[in-house]
């Protein structure tokens, strides 16, 4: 059953919800069955979605290319004008644009890593060199004198502590 749902999902480009509905299955029951099957079923299901989004992307590319289509007679033979030339149907640009946009929105929802918006993130890190040098100097100054610990910070040291 699971393989059949995935197969129809890929071949017919239908969502698993629609496939389950057409097969008379409950989609929530399918999801529960996938989750009960462990990592293997989940990985297989997610992989099917990934492949499906790639198929959607390829289909969108074909629609966007918009090649003219030969107009056919009702009997399936190519339609020709009075001079015997093939009659070509030019693509409807606005309709094809809508189809491509819709396909890419669906693909983005299903696989944002591949079809999602790419965002550039710049990270800059600043280091206060004076503070780091001060910490290093304080660490060097921390030492034991006559069994007593001399304060590690210069600002905490008293004049008596500075006399050795």
KATA-V147362 format. One record per backbone hydrogen bond with DSSP energy under -0.5 kcal/mol. NH is the residue of the N-H (numbers start at 1). CO is the residue of the C=O. If there is no record, write none. Layout:
nh=[NH/NH]
co=[CO/CO]
//
This chain:
nh=[5/6/7/8/9/10/11/12/14/19/20/21/22/23/24/24/25/27/30/31/32/33/34/35/36/37/37/38/42/43/44/45/46/47/48/49/50/51/52/53/54/55/56/57/58/59/60/61/62/63/64/65/66/66/69/71/73/76/79/81/84/87/88/89/90/93/96/97/98/99/100/101/102/103/104/105/106/107/108/109/110/111/114/115/116/119/121/122/123/129/132/133/134/135/136/137/138/139/140/141/142/143/145/145/148/150/150/156/157/157/162/163/163/164]
co=[1/2/3/4/5/6/7/8/8/15/16/17/18/19/20/21/20/25/26/27/28/29/30/31/32/33/34/35/38/39/40/41/42/43/44/45/46/47/48/49/50/51/52/53/54/55/56/57/58/59/60/61/62/63/89/87/77/73/71/85/81/79/86/69/88/91/92/93/94/95/96/97/98/99/100/101/102/103/104/105/106/107/111/111/112/117/119/120/121/127/128/129/130/131/132/133/134/135/136/137/138/141/143/148/145/143/148/153/153/154/158/159/160/162]
//
